[in-house]
Amino acid sequence: MDELAMLTEAELATLLNLHIQTVAKMRKDGEGPKFATLLNGKRKTYRYSRDDVQAWIEERTQAGAGE
């Protein structure tokens, strides 16, 4: 895997089956995965490493009641 290949906010939303606005709100509220802020001129863009997304998902994974 290319270590520099990072997910855009839209790609993360698709991966998590969430609306992009939900992902943006999670980022703003500090509830989502770690992210990098990149400047494209005066516009900010956000990128998420696949490893950070995987770690974030694993932190939230819970065993079922019967397990």
DRENTI-914422 format. One record per atom (N, C-alpha, C, O): residue in three letters; residue number from 0; atom name; x, y, z. Coordinates in Angstrom, 2 decimals. Example, Ala and Ser with C-alpha at 12.3 -4.5 7.8 and 13.67 -1.06 7.14 Angstrom:
! DRENTI-914422
(rodren 'ALA', 0, 'N', (13.19, -5.69, 7.80))
(rodren 'ALA', 0, 'CA', (12.30, -4.50, 7.80))
(rodren 'ALA', 0, 'C', (13.20, -3.30, 7.80))
(rodren 'ALA', 0, 'O', (14.24, -3.32, 8.46))
(rodren 'SER', 1, 'N', (12.85, -2.25, 7.08))
(rodren 'SER', 1, 'CA', (13.67, -1.06, 7.14))
(rodren 'SER', 1, 'C', (12.90, 0.03, 7.87))
(rodren 'SER', 1, 'O', (13.41, 1.14, 8.04))
END
This chain:
! DRENTI-914422
(rodren 'MET', 0, 'N', (0.85, -1.19, 0.00))
(rodren 'MET', 0, 'CA', (0.00, 0.00, 0.00))
(rodren 'MET', 0, 'C', (0.88, 1.24, 0.00))
(rodren 'MET', 0, 'O', (1.87, 1.30, 0.73))
(rodren 'ASP', 1, 'N', (0.53, 2.20, -0.79))
(rodren 'ASP', 1, 'CA', (1.23, 3.47, -0.81))
(rodren 'ASP', 1, 'C', (0.92, 4.20, 0.49))
(rodren 'ASP', 1, 'O', (-0.24, 4.55, 0.74))
(rodren 'GLU', 2, 'N', (1.93, 4.44, 1.31))
(rodren 'GLU', 2, 'CA', (1.71, 5.05, 2.62))
(rodren 'GLU', 2, 'C', (1.16, 6.46, 2.51))
(rodren 'GLU', 2, 'O', (0.52, 6.95, 3.45))
(rodren 'LEU', 3, 'N', (1.39, 7.13, 1.39))
(rodren 'LEU', 3, 'CA', (0.90, 8.49, 1.24))
(rodren 'LEU', 3, 'C', (-0.50, 8.55, 0.64))
(rodren 'LEU', 3, 'O', (-1.09, 9.63, 0.56))
(rodren 'ALA', 4, 'N', (-1.03, 7.42, 0.24))
(rodren 'ALA', 4, 'CA', (-2.40, 7.40, -0.30))
(rodren 'ALA', 4, 'C', (-3.36, 7.59, 0.86))
(rodren 'ALA', 4, 'O', (-3.52, 6.71, 1.71))
(rodren 'MET', 5, 'N', (-3.99, 8.74, 0.90))
(rodren 'MET', 5, 'CA', (-4.91, 9.06, 1.98))
(rodren 'MET', 5, 'C', (-6.30, 9.27, 1.43))
(rodren 'MET', 5, 'O', (-6.48, 9.62, 0.26))
(rodren 'LEU', 6, 'N', (-7.28, 9.05, 2.29))
(rodren 'LEU', 6, 'CA', (-8.68, 9.19, 1.88))
(rodren 'LEU', 6, 'C', (-9.11, 10.65, 1.96))
(rodren 'LEU', 6, 'O', (-8.73, 11.38, 2.88))
(rodren 'THR', 7, 'N', (-9.91, 11.06, 1.00))
(rodren 'THR', 7, 'CA', (-10.56, 12.37, 1.09))
(rodren 'THR', 7, 'C', (-11.75, 12.23, 2.02))
(rodren 'THR', 7, 'O', (-12.12, 11.13, 2.42))
(rodren 'GLU', 8, 'N', (-12.35, 13.37, 2.37))
(rodren 'GLU', 8, 'CA', (-13.52, 13.32, 3.22))
(rodren 'GLU', 8, 'C', (-14.67, 12.59, 2.53))
(rodren 'GLU', 8, 'O', (-15.43, 11.86, 3.17))
(rodren 'ALA', 9, 'N', (-14.80, 12.78, 1.21))
(rodren 'ALA', 9, 'CA', (-15.85, 12.09, 0.46))
(rodren 'ALA', 9, 'C', (-15.60, 10.58, 0.43))
(rodren 'ALA', 9, 'O', (-16.54, 9.80, 0.57))
(rodren 'GLU', 10, 'N', (-14.36, 10.18, 0.25))
(rodren 'GLU', 10, 'CA', (-14.03, 8.75, 0.25))
(rodren 'GLU', 10, 'C', (-14.29, 8.12, 1.61))
(rodren 'GLU', 10, 'O', (-14.78, 7.00, 1.70))
(rodren 'LEU', 11, 'N', (-13.96, 8.85, 2.68))
(rodren 'LEU', 11, 'CA', (-14.22, 8.35, 4.02))
(rodren 'LEU', 11, 'C', (-15.72, 8.19, 4.25))
(rodren 'LEU', 11, 'O', (-16.16, 7.20, 4.82))
(rodren 'ALA', 12, 'N', (-16.49, 9.17, 3.80))
(rodren 'ALA', 12, 'CA', (-17.95, 9.09, 3.95))
(rodren 'ALA', 12, 'C', (-18.49, 7.86, 3.24))
(rodren 'ALA', 12, 'O', (-19.34, 7.15, 3.78))
(rodren 'THR', 13, 'N', (-18.01, 7.59, 2.04))
(rodren 'THR', 13, 'CA', (-18.43, 6.40, 1.29))
(rodren 'THR', 13, 'C', (-18.04, 5.13, 2.03))
(rodren 'THR', 13, 'O', (-18.84, 4.21, 2.15))
(rodren 'LEU', 14, 'N', (-16.81, 5.09, 2.51))
(rodren 'LEU', 14, 'CA', (-16.32, 3.91, 3.23))
(rodren 'LEU', 14, 'C', (-17.17, 3.62, 4.46))
(rodren 'LEU', 14, 'O', (-17.47, 2.46, 4.75))
(rodren 'LEU', 15, 'N', (-17.55, 4.66, 5.19))
(rodren 'LEU', 15, 'CA', (-18.32, 4.49, 6.42))
(rodren 'LEU', 15, 'C', (-19.83, 4.47, 6.19))
(rodren 'LEU', 15, 'O', (-20.61, 4.29, 7.13))
(rodren 'ASN', 16, 'N', (-20.23, 4.65, 4.93))
(rodren 'ASN', 16, 'CA', (-21.65, 4.71, 4.58))
(rodren 'ASN', 16, 'C', (-22.37, 5.83, 5.34))
(rodren 'ASN', 16, 'O', (-23.46, 5.65, 5.88))
(rodren 'LEU', 17, 'N', (-21.71, 6.99, 5.38))
(rodren 'LEU', 17, 'CA', (-22.24, 8.18, 6.04))
(rodren 'LEU', 17, 'C', (-22.32, 9.32, 5.04))
(rodren 'LEU', 17, 'O', (-21.64, 9.29, 4.01))
(rodren 'HIS', 18, 'N', (-23.13, 10.31, 5.33))
(rodren 'HIS', 18, 'CA', (-23.19, 11.51, 4.50))
(rodren 'HIS', 18, 'C', (-21.92, 12.33, 4.75))
(rodren 'HIS', 18, 'O', (-21.40, 12.35, 5.86))
(rodren 'ILE', 19, 'N', (-21.41, 12.98, 3.73))
(rodren 'ILE', 19, 'CA', (-20.19, 13.76, 3.87))
(rodren 'ILE', 19, 'C', (-20.32, 14.85, 4.93))
(rodren 'ILE', 19, 'O', (-19.35, 15.19, 5.60))
(rodren 'GLN', 20, 'N', (-21.52, 15.40, 5.09))
(rodren 'GLN', 20, 'CA', (-21.72, 16.42, 6.13))
(rodren 'GLN', 20, 'C', (-21.59, 15.82, 7.53))
(rodren 'GLN', 20, 'O', (-21.16, 16.50, 8.46))
(rodren 'THR', 21, 'N', (-21.96, 14.56, 7.68))
(rodren 'THR', 21, 'CA', (-21.80, 13.88, 8.96))
(rodren 'THR', 21, 'C', (-20.32, 13.71, 9.27))
(rodren 'THR', 21, 'O', (-19.89, 13.92, 10.40))
(rodren 'VAL', 22, 'N', (-19.54, 13.32, 8.27))
(rodren 'VAL', 22, 'CA', (-18.09, 13.16, 8.45))
(rodren 'VAL', 22, 'C', (-17.46, 14.51, 8.80))
(rodren 'VAL', 22, 'O', (-16.60, 14.59, 9.68))
(rodren 'ALA', 23, 'N', (-17.88, 15.58, 8.12))
(rodren 'ALA', 23, 'CA', (-17.35, 16.92, 8.40))
(rodren 'ALA', 23, 'C', (-17.69, 17.33, 9.83))
(rodren 'ALA', 23, 'O', (-16.85, 17.92, 10.51))
(rodren 'LYS', 24, 'N', (-18.89, 17.05, 10.28))
(rodren 'LYS', 24, 'CA', (-19.29, 17.41, 11.64))
(rodren 'LYS', 24, 'C', (-18.49, 16.61, 12.66))
(rodren 'LYS', 24, 'O', (-18.08, 17.15, 13.69))
(rodren 'MET', 25, 'N', (-18.28, 15.33, 12.38))
(rodren 'MET', 25, 'CA', (-17.46, 14.51, 13.27))
(rodren 'MET', 25, 'C', (-16.05, 15.09, 13.39))
(rodren 'MET', 25, 'O', (-15.48, 15.14, 14.48))
(rodren 'ARG', 26, 'N', (-15.49, 15.52, 12.26))
(rodren 'ARG', 26, 'CA', (-14.15, 16.13, 12.27))
(rodren 'ARG', 26, 'C', (-14.14, 17.39, 13.11))
(rodren 'ARG', 26, 'O', (-13.27, 17.58, 13.95))
(rodren 'LYS', 27, 'N', (-15.12, 18.27, 12.88))
(rodren 'LYS', 27, 'CA', (-15.19, 19.55, 13.60))
(rodren 'LYS', 27, 'C', (-15.40, 19.34, 15.09))
(rodren 'LYS', 27, 'O', (-14.89, 20.11, 15.91))
(rodren 'ASP', 28, 'N', (-16.15, 18.32, 15.45))
(rodren 'ASP', 28, 'CA', (-16.45, 18.04, 16.86))
(rodren 'ASP', 28, 'C', (-15.38, 17.19, 17.54))
(rodren 'ASP', 28, 'O', (-15.47, 16.91, 18.73))
(rodren 'GLY', 29, 'N', (-14.36, 16.77, 16.78))
(rodren 'GLY', 29, 'CA', (-13.29, 15.95, 17.34))
(rodren 'GLY', 29, 'C', (-13.71, 14.52, 17.60))
(rodren 'GLY', 29, 'O', (-13.12, 13.84, 18.44))
(rodren 'GLU', 30, 'N', (-14.74, 14.05, 16.90))
(rodren 'GLU', 30, 'CA', (-15.26, 12.70, 17.11))
(rodren 'GLU', 30, 'C', (-14.83, 11.70, 16.04))
(rodren 'GLU', 30, 'O', (-15.04, 10.50, 16.20))
(rodren 'GLY', 31, 'N', (-14.24, 12.16, 14.97))
(rodren 'GLY', 31, 'CA', (-13.85, 11.29, 13.87))
(rodren 'GLY', 31, 'C', (-12.40, 10.84, 13.98))
(rodren 'GLY', 31, 'O', (-11.73, 11.13, 14.97))
(rodren 'PRO', 32, 'N', (-11.93, 10.14, 12.96))
(rodren 'PRO', 32, 'CA', (-10.54, 9.70, 12.94))
(rodren 'PRO', 32, 'C', (-9.59, 10.89, 12.83))
(rodren 'PRO', 32, 'O', (-9.98, 11.99, 12.44))
(rodren 'LYS', 33, 'N', (-8.33, 10.66, 13.19))
(rodren 'LYS', 33, 'CA', (-7.31, 11.69, 13.02))
(rodren 'LYS', 33, 'C', (-7.25, 12.08, 11.55))
(rodren 'LYS', 33, 'O', (-7.52, 11.27, 10.67))
(rodren 'PHE', 34, 'N', (-6.89, 13.33, 11.29))
(rodren 'PHE', 34, 'CA', (-6.85, 13.82, 9.92))
(rodren 'PHE', 34, 'C', (-5.70, 14.80, 9.74))
(rodren 'PHE', 34, 'O', (-5.16, 15.34, 10.71))
(rodren 'ALA', 35, 'N', (-5.34, 15.00, 8.50))
(rodren 'ALA', 35, 'CA', (-4.33, 16.00, 8.13))
(rodren 'ALA', 35, 'C', (-5.04, 17.14, 7.41))
(rodren 'ALA', 35, 'O', (-5.93, 16.91, 6.59))
(rodren 'THR', 36, 'N', (-4.65, 18.36, 7.72))
(rodren 'THR', 36, 'CA', (-5.20, 19.53, 7.06))
(rodren 'THR', 36, 'C', (-4.20, 19.99, 6.01))
(rodren 'THR', 36, 'O', (-3.04, 20.27, 6.33))
(rodren 'LEU', 37, 'N', (-4.63, 20.09, 4.78))
(rodren 'LEU', 37, 'CA', (-3.78, 20.54, 3.68))
(rodren 'LEU', 37, 'C', (-4.34, 21.83, 3.12))
(rodren 'LEU', 37, 'O', (-5.56, 22.01, 3.04))
(rodren 'LEU', 38, 'N', (-3.47, 22.73, 2.75))
(rodren 'LEU', 38, 'CA', (-3.91, 23.98, 2.15))
(rodren 'LEU', 38, 'C', (-3.74, 23.90, 0.64))
(rodren 'LEU', 38, 'O', (-2.68, 23.53, 0.14))
(rodren 'ASN', 39, 'N', (-4.79, 24.25, -0.06))
(rodren 'ASN', 39, 'CA', (-4.78, 24.31, -1.51))
(rodren 'ASN', 39, 'C', (-5.13, 25.75, -1.86))
(rodren 'ASN', 39, 'O', (-6.29, 26.10, -2.07))
(rodren 'GLY', 40, 'N', (-4.10, 26.59, -1.92))
(rodren 'GLY', 40, 'CA', (-4.34, 28.02, -2.04))
(rodren 'GLY', 40, 'C', (-4.87, 28.50, -0.70))
(rodren 'GLY', 40, 'O', (-4.21, 28.33, 0.32))
(rodren 'LYS', 41, 'N', (-6.04, 29.08, -0.69))
(rodren 'LYS', 41, 'CA', (-6.67, 29.53, 0.55))
(rodren 'LYS', 41, 'C', (-7.68, 28.53, 1.08))
(rodren 'LYS', 41, 'O', (-8.26, 28.74, 2.15))
(rodren 'ARG', 42, 'N', (-7.89, 27.46, 0.34))
(rodren 'ARG', 42, 'CA', (-8.90, 26.46, 0.70))
(rodren 'ARG', 42, 'C', (-8.26, 25.29, 1.45))
(rodren 'ARG', 42, 'O', (-7.24, 24.75, 1.02))
(rodren 'LYS', 43, 'N', (-8.86, 24.91, 2.57))
(rodren 'LYS', 43, 'CA', (-8.39, 23.76, 3.33))
(rodren 'LYS', 43, 'C', (-9.03, 22.49, 2.79))
(rodren 'LYS', 43, 'O', (-10.21, 22.48, 2.43))
(rodren 'THR', 44, 'N', (-8.25, 21.43, 2.73))
(rodren 'THR', 44, 'CA', (-8.78, 20.11, 2.44))
(rodren 'THR', 44, 'C', (-8.30, 19.18, 3.54))
(rodren 'THR', 44, 'O', (-7.29, 19.44, 4.20))
(rodren 'TYR', 45, 'N', (-9.01, 18.11, 3.73))
(rodren 'TYR', 45, 'CA', (-8.70, 17.19, 4.82))
(rodren 'TYR', 45, 'C', (-8.46, 15.80, 4.25))
(rodren 'TYR', 45, 'O', (-9.14, 15.38, 3.31))
(rodren 'ARG', 46, 'N', (-7.48, 15.10, 4.82))
(rodren 'ARG', 46, 'CA', (-7.14, 13.75, 4.38))
(rodren 'ARG', 46, 'C', (-7.02, 12.85, 5.60))
(rodren 'ARG', 46, 'O', (-6.63, 13.29, 6.68))
(rodren 'TYR', 47, 'N', (-7.37, 11.59, 5.40))
(rodren 'TYR', 47, 'CA', (-7.38, 10.60, 6.47))
(rodren 'TYR', 47, 'C', (-6.52, 9.41, 6.05))
(rodren 'TYR', 47, 'O', (-6.71, 8.85, 4.97))
(rodren 'SER', 48, 'N', (-5.58, 9.03, 6.91))
(rodren 'SER', 48, 'CA', (-4.78, 7.84, 6.58))
(rodren 'SER', 48, 'C', (-5.63, 6.61, 6.83))
(rodren 'SER', 48, 'O', (-6.44, 6.57, 7.77))
(rodren 'ARG', 49, 'N', (-5.45, 5.61, 6.00))
(rodren 'ARG', 49, 'CA', (-6.21, 4.37, 6.15))
(rodren 'ARG', 49, 'C', (-5.92, 3.70, 7.49))
(rodren 'ARG', 49, 'O', (-6.81, 3.11, 8.10))
(rodren 'ASP', 50, 'N', (-4.67, 3.79, 7.96))
(rodren 'ASP', 50, 'CA', (-4.32, 3.19, 9.25))
(rodren 'ASP', 50, 'C', (-5.04, 3.89, 10.39))
(rodren 'ASP', 50, 'O', (-5.51, 3.23, 11.32))
(rodren 'ASP', 51, 'N', (-5.14, 5.23, 10.35))
(rodren 'ASP', 51, 'CA', (-5.85, 5.97, 11.40))
(rodren 'ASP', 51, 'C', (-7.34, 5.66, 11.37))
(rodren 'ASP', 51, 'O', (-7.97, 5.55, 12.42))
(rodren 'VAL', 52, 'N', (-7.90, 5.51, 10.18))
(rodren 'VAL', 52, 'CA', (-9.32, 5.17, 10.07))
(rodren 'VAL', 52, 'C', (-9.56, 3.77, 10.65))
(rodren 'VAL', 52, 'O', (-10.52, 3.56, 11.39))
(rodren 'GLN', 53, 'N', (-8.69, 2.82, 10.30))
(rodren 'GLN', 53, 'CA', (-8.82, 1.46, 10.83))
(rodren 'GLN', 53, 'C', (-8.72, 1.45, 12.34))
(rodren 'GLN', 53, 'O', (-9.50, 0.78, 13.01))
(rodren 'ALA', 54, 'N', (-7.76, 2.19, 12.90))
(rodren 'ALA', 54, 'CA', (-7.60, 2.26, 14.35))
(rodren 'ALA', 54, 'C', (-8.83, 2.88, 15.01))
(rodren 'ALA', 54, 'O', (-9.27, 2.42, 16.06))
(rodren 'TRP', 55, 'N', (-9.38, 3.91, 14.39))
(rodren 'TRP', 55, 'CA', (-10.57, 4.58, 14.91))
(rodren 'TRP', 55, 'C', (-11.76, 3.62, 14.93))
(rodren 'TRP', 55, 'O', (-12.53, 3.60, 15.90))
(rodren 'ILE', 56, 'N', (-11.92, 2.83, 13.87))
(rodren 'ILE', 56, 'CA', (-13.00, 1.85, 13.81))
(rodren 'ILE', 56, 'C', (-12.80, 0.78, 14.89))
(rodren 'ILE', 56, 'O', (-13.75, 0.42, 15.58))
(rodren 'GLU', 57, 'N', (-11.57, 0.29, 15.04))
(rodren 'GLU', 57, 'CA', (-11.29, -0.76, 16.04))
(rodren 'GLU', 57, 'C', (-11.55, -0.26, 17.46))
(rodren 'GLU', 57, 'O', (-12.00, -1.03, 18.30))
(rodren 'GLU', 58, 'N', (-11.27, 1.03, 17.73))
(rodren 'GLU', 58, 'CA', (-11.53, 1.59, 19.05))
(rodren 'GLU', 58, 'C', (-13.02, 1.58, 19.37))
(rodren 'GLU', 58, 'O', (-13.41, 1.55, 20.54))
(rodren 'ARG', 59, 'N', (-13.85, 1.61, 18.34))
(rodren 'ARG', 59, 'CA', (-15.30, 1.69, 18.53))
(rodren 'ARG', 59, 'C', (-16.00, 0.35, 18.36))
(rodren 'ARG', 59, 'O', (-17.22, 0.27, 18.48))
(rodren 'THR', 60, 'N', (-15.24, -0.69, 18.07))
(rodren 'THR', 60, 'CA', (-15.83, -2.01, 17.87))
(rodren 'THR', 60, 'C', (-16.09, -2.66, 19.22))
(rodren 'THR', 60, 'O', (-15.21, -2.72, 20.07))
(rodren 'GLN', 61, 'N', (-17.31, -3.14, 19.40))
(rodren 'GLN', 61, 'CA', (-17.72, -3.74, 20.66))
(rodren 'GLN', 61, 'C', (-18.22, -5.15, 20.40))
(rodren 'GLN', 61, 'O', (-18.78, -5.45, 19.35))
(rodren 'ALA', 62, 'N', (-18.01, -6.00, 21.39))
(rodren 'ALA', 62, 'CA', (-18.54, -7.36, 21.30))
(rodren 'ALA', 62, 'C', (-20.04, -7.31, 21.54))
(rodren 'ALA', 62, 'O', (-20.53, -6.45, 22.27))
(rodren 'GLY', 63, 'N', (-20.75, -8.22, 20.94))
(rodren 'GLY', 63, 'CA', (-22.20, -8.30, 21.14))
(rodren 'GLY', 63, 'C', (-22.53, -8.76, 22.56))
(rodren 'GLY', 63, 'O', (-21.66, -9.24, 23.28))
(rodren 'ALA', 64, 'N', (-23.78, -8.60, 22.95))
(rodren 'ALA', 64, 'CA', (-24.21, -8.95, 24.31))
(rodren 'ALA', 64, 'C', (-24.00, -10.42, 24.63))
(rodren 'ALA', 64, 'O', (-23.76, -10.79, 25.78))
(rodren 'GLY', 65, 'N', (-24.09, -11.27, 23.60))
(rodren 'GLY', 65, 'CA', (-23.96, -12.71, 23.83))
(rodren 'GLY', 65, 'C', (-22.52, -13.20, 23.77))
(rodren 'GLY', 65, 'O', (-22.27, -14.40, 23.90))
(rodren 'GLU', 66, 'N', (-21.58, -12.29, 23.57))
(rodren 'GLU', 66, 'CA', (-20.18, -12.73, 23.42))
(rodren 'GLU', 66, 'C', (-19.37, -12.45, 24.66))
(rodren 'GLU', 66, 'O', (-18.18, -12.75, 24.71))
END
